[in-house]
Amino acid sequence: MTPSKPWHHSLKARFIASGLLLIMVLLPVIGFTVNQAFERQIALSIENQLKAYMYSVLAVTEVEDSQLNMPPHLVENQFNVIGSGLYALISDPKGKIIWSSDSFFDINAPELNSPKAGESLFYRIKIDGVKHVTYSFTVRFATENQLVPLTIHIIKDESDYQFQVDEFNSTLWVWIGILMLVLVVIQVVWLTWTLKPLNQFSDEITLVEQGKLTELNQSYPKELNRVAKQLNALLHTEKQQRNRYRNALADLAHSLKTPLAVIKSQPQLNKDSQEQLDHINHIIGYQLKKAQSVGSNAWHLGVNVNDTAEKLVRTLGKIYHDANKDIDYQLHIDNQQAAIFKGDSADLSEMIGNLLDNACKAAKHNVLLSIYSNAESLTIQVEDDGVGLTQQQQASIFERGARADTYQQGHGIGLAIVSDIVNSYQGKLQVGQSAELGGAKFSIIFSQ
């Protein structure tokens, strides 16, 4: 009986978490990579476009006697439209603009870079706060006397470029998000189908633990089928061994009690001999009950505690009513759902029955049996309104041979049997004072 495990101890939870982590990391990385590649491709396309514009301007540029001669209009019409967003400028080696296209009319000249002769630069600048891309190329014009270096600058508004990038980003991330949702759904469905045999295996083991099944009946994949067969074989073997063990104990009890009864019936036995025979009989009864306890080997058995408790209360009520003892029996079930004891029904009846029997003997008028059950534990409490137990009695009551009662009935081994059965199931047996009734309170606690 083990406590509930954290979520990460579940294979299904691990598979789903790892798959979700992979999707949440891998797809954004792919999206970011594709976005960066698209931006680089757009930038290269614009650079090539500006380079083509530069060559068209260079083709009509002439220098005579160190003087620049440009036609009144350029072939590309955007250079001729004021404020079109496409500009052509020519600067001297000192960076001074000596010519500009009509489209650059009434615009403040920006700071431009002048590369070395025969080299080009592609970069970004701002004109009146607006981002632009620029392609600058320096060329030397040969005149009769000297080489005249000039730099041609082609400037274009970046808004078109940025619009394409933003539009692509928006579309990309929308589809990335849709793809992530689709993959999550596919993964959950796939994992649910893949792990379905494991879930069935777990459900059947739970039913076996609760005593609703005696073996695993489902057909499993070959990886689990062998485990299921071995487990069924173990269940059958354990059941057969338990039955043989109990039958042998029953035969032993019958074999011992008959000779004892014969010896005890002899008239010549003195009082001391009779007491020793009674003691031997009590020891045999105690050891047989202890040996018959299934204990933690009965993990696959499941008993409804509520039903067993109700039957015992009704039975004891009849017994002590016939004994002319007026006792009010109360049964409190905290959780109306069936509380399951993972063990043998005989062991459960033995524990609750002995505690109720002791409580009836000690009680004046009231006995309370309470059942508390949740996912972590099962608690059974028996309380009475008798005189209770002293601290010394509480400390020694479970010691072997100790006896806290002075009743004429019974053998005085009930609590020892209860203690041994509880220990065999790795449970806890506690004794204290009843806050509600004032007498003794015995509590049995089992981990689920």
N, C-alpha and C positions, 0 to 999 in steps of 0.2 A: 504494500500500500504506500504509494509514493505521492508527495504533494504535487500540485499542478506545476507544470514547467513554464518558463517564460516563452514568449512567442517565438524567439529565435531558435528554440529547440525543435521547432516544427520544420520538416523538410519542405512542405508546401509554402510556408511563410518565407523560408530562405530562398526558394526558387523564384517566387514572385518578387521579393525584395531585390534580388540580384538582377532579374530581368528588367524591373523598373529602373534600377540604377543604370543599367546599360543603355536603356532607351533614353533616359533623361540626360545622360552624358554624351552618348555617341551622336544622336541626331543634332543637338545644338552645335557640337564640334563640326559636323558635316555642313550644317547651315552656315556657320561662320566661315569655313574654308571656301565654300561656294561663293559666298558674298565677297570675300576678298579677291577671289579669282575674277569675278565679274567686274569689280571696281578696277582691277588692273587692266582688264581687257578694254573697258570703256576709256580709261586714261590713255592707253596705247592708240586706240582708234582716234581719239581727239588729237593726240600728238601728230598722228599721220595726216589728219585733216588740216591742222594748222601748218604742217610742213608743205602740204600741197598749195595752200594759200600763199605761203612764203615764196615758193618758186614762181607762182603767177605774178607776184609783185616784183620779184627779182628779174623776171623776163622783160619787164617794161622800164626797168631802172637804167638810167644812163648817166655817166659822169663825163663832162667835157670841161677842160681847163680847170680841173678841181672843183667844178660846179655841178651840183646834182640837178638833173633834169627829169621830171616826172610828168606823165600825161595828166590832163585835167580829170579824166575819169578812168577807173580801173575796170577790168573785165568782170570781176565779181561785184554784182550790184550792191551787196550789203556794205561794201566799203564806201559807196557813194550816198548812202542814206544816213542822215544824221541820227545818232543814238541807236543804231541798229544792233549794237552789242558785238559787232565784229569790226576790229580796228587794225589799221596798219600804220606803223610808225618807223621812221629811219632816224638813227642817232649817229653822231660823230664819235671818234674815239674817246672823247671826254664825257660821253653820255648825254650830251646836249641834243635834244630833239630838233632836227633840221627839216623834217617833213612829216606830215600826218595826213591820213585819208580824211575825206569829208565827213565820214561817220564819227570822227573824233572831235568834231567842232564843239567848242565851249565846254570841254572836259578837262579837269585838272590833270596835268601830266604826272604819272606815278614814277616811282623809282624803279628803273629797269637795269637788268644785268647785261653786261657786254662780254660775251665769251671771246676767246682768242680766235684769230682769223682761221676760217675753215671749220670751226667748231660750232655746236649748237647747244642750247639749254631749254629745258621744258620745266616750268615752275608756275607757282601760283602767286598772285598779287591781289591787292584790294584797291579798287578805284571808287572813291566816295563811299567807302564802307561796303561795297559789293565785291564778292569774290569773283576773280577772273583767272583764266589759265593763259599762259604766255609761252610763245615759242620764239626764241631769239637766235639769229644766225648772223655771224660776222663774215663779211666777204671783202676782198680787196679788188678795187677797180684800177686797171692799168691806164694811165694817161701818158702823154708824150714825155712828161718830165718825171713822174713819180707814181707810186702805188697809193691809192686813196682807200683806207679802210672805212667801211660803213657797216652798221648793224641794223638789220631789218627785224622788226618786232611785230609779230602777229598776236593780237590779244582778242580773246573771246569770252563773253559772259559765261560763267560756270552754271547758270541756272538750269540750262537744258541738260547738262551733264548730271547735275545733282538730282534733277527730276527723274531721270532714267534710273539712277542708283536707288532713290527712295521708292520708286514704283517697283523695282525688282525686289528690294528688301521686304516691302510690304507683302508682295505676293509670295516670296520665298518663305517667310516666317508663318504666314497663314497656312501654307501647305505643310510646313514642318509640324505645326501644331496639330493639323488634321491627321498627318501620318503618325504622330506620337499617340494620339487617341486610338487610332485604328490598331496600331501595334500593341497597345496596352490591352485592348479588348481581345485581340487575337491571342496574345500571350496568356491572359487569364483563362480563356476558353481552352486553349491548348494544354495548359498546365492542369486545369480541372479534369480534362479528359485523360491526360497522361497519368495523373496521380489518383484517378478514381479507384483503381485496385487497392492502393494503399489506404484510402479512406474506407473502403469496404472492409479491408482487413482489420483496421482499427475499430470500426463499428461492431464487427463480429466478436472481436476480443472483449469489447465492452459488454456485449450481450452475454458472453460466456462468464465474465466476471460477475454479472448481475444474476446469474443462474437461469437466464431465459433460453440459453442454448447449451447443449452439452458438447458440441464440436463445431468446427468451421465447415460451412456447407457450400460456400461460393466457389466458383471456378476462377482461379487466379492465373496470371501469366507465369511462365516457367520459372522466373526469378523468385516468385513468392510461393508457387505451388508446392515446392519441396518443403519450405518452412511450414506451410499450412499442414501438410501431411505429417511432418515430424511432431508438430504441436498436437494434432489430433491423436497421434499414437501415444504421446505423453499423457494426454488427458485420460485416454482409455486405460492405460497402464496404471496410472495413479488411482483411478476409480476402482479398478479390480484389486489393487493392493490394499486400498482402504477397506473394501468390503471383506477381503480375506482376513485382514487384521482384526476387524470388529467381530467377525464370526469366531475367530480363534479366541478372542477375549471373552465372548459370550460363553463359549464352550468351557473356557477356564473358570469363569465365575460359577457356572453350573457345577463343574467338577469339584470345586472347593467348597461351595456352600452346602452341598448335600452331605459330605462327611462331617462338616462342622455342625450341621443340624443334628446329625446322629449322635455325635459326641456330646453336644449340649443337652440332649434329652436324657442322658444317663443320670439316674437319681443319686448316685454316689458322689457326684461332683460337688465340691464345696463352693462356697461363695467366691473365693479368690479365683478358682478355676473358671467359674462362670464369667467373672469380670474380664479375665484374660481372653476367653473365647469371644466375648462381645467386642473387645478391643481389636482382636484379629479380624473379626467380621467387618468392623468399621474401617480398618486399614485396607482390607481387600476392596471394599466398596469405593473408598477414596481413590486408590491407585487405579482401579478399573475406570472410573469416571475420568481421571486425569489422562490415562492412556488413550481413551476413546476420543479425546478432543482432537479435531482435525487440525486446528491451529492454522498457521500461515500457509500450510500446504494447500489450503482450500481457497486459493485466490480466485479460482474460476467458479466458485459458488456464490450465489447472491440470494439474500433472504430479505423479504419485506419486513422491516422492523415494526412498522405500525400494526400490521396484522398480528404478528407474534405477541406484541405488547397487549393488544386488545384481548386476545385469547387468554393470556396469562392472568390478566386482571379479572376477567369473568370467572376463570377457574378458581382462583384464590378467594374470590368473593363468595363462591358457593361453599368452599371448604371451611372458611372461618365463620360463615353464617351458621353452618351446621354445628360448629364448635361453640356456638352461643357467644361469639365475640362481635360486638357491634362496631364495624369499621367502615368508614366512608372512603371509597377508592376513587381517586381522581387521576385521569390520564390527560396530560397536556402535550400536544404535538405542535411544535413551533412552525414547522413547514408541512403544509398539508400534502405536498407531493411525497410520494413513497420514499422513505428513507431506506437505503440499501446497506445491509451488513454483508461485507464480502467475506463470507465464511459459511460454516455449517449451521443449519437450523437448530440442530440439537445443542450445539455450543451456545448459540444465542439464547435459547430457552433455558439452558442451564444457568447462564449468568443472570439473566433478568429474574428467573424464577427463584434462585437462591436469595438474591437481594430483596425481592418482594416478600419472600417468606420470613426473612429476618426482620424486615420492617414491620410486617404484620404482628410478629411476636412482641416487638418492642413498642408498637404504637398503642396509644390510648383510644383514639377515635379516627385518626386521619392518616392516610398513606397517599403520597403523590408520586406518580411516575411521569417523567418528562423526557421527550425525545427532541433533540436539536440536530438538524442536518443541514450541511452546506457543501460547497465544492471541496473544501479543505478537510472537514472533519465530521465525525458522527459522535454525538454525546448522548449518553443515557444516564439519567439521574433518578435515584430513588430516595425519597425523604419521608420521615415519619414525625409524629408529635410526641414521641416518647421522651425519656429522660436524657437521651443523647449519650455521647461518649466523652470521657475526660481526655485531656491532652495526652496523658500516659497511655490510655487505651487506644487512642488514635495512632500513636506511634508504634504500638506493639501488636495491633489486632491482626496484621497480615503475617506475623511471624509463624513459622511452622509449629503447630501444637498449641498455639495461643487460642484463647476463647474468651470473648467479652460477654457472652450471655449466660444466663442461669436458667434457661428453659429446660423443662423436663423432656420436651419432644426433640427429635432430631439427633444428629450425631456430632454436631459442632464442627463439621468440616465444610460447611457451605461456603464460607468466605475464602477458605484456602483453595477450594475448587475454582471459585470465581477468579481469584488472583492468578492461579496457574493458567487458566484459559485465556485471560486477558494478556498475560505475558507471552503466551504462545502466538498471539496475533500482533505482538509488538505494540500493544495498547497501554493505556495508563489507567490505574485504579486509584482513585483519591477518596479520602474520607474527611468529613468536616461537620460543621454545625449548620443545620437548616435555618436560613434566615426567615423563611416563610412559616414553617411549622414548629420550629424550636427544638426538634430532636436531631437525630443523626441524618447526614446526607452522604450517600455514596454516589460517586460519579465515575463512569467508564467512558474513556475518550479514545477513539480510533482515528488515525489519519486516513483520508480517502486516497 
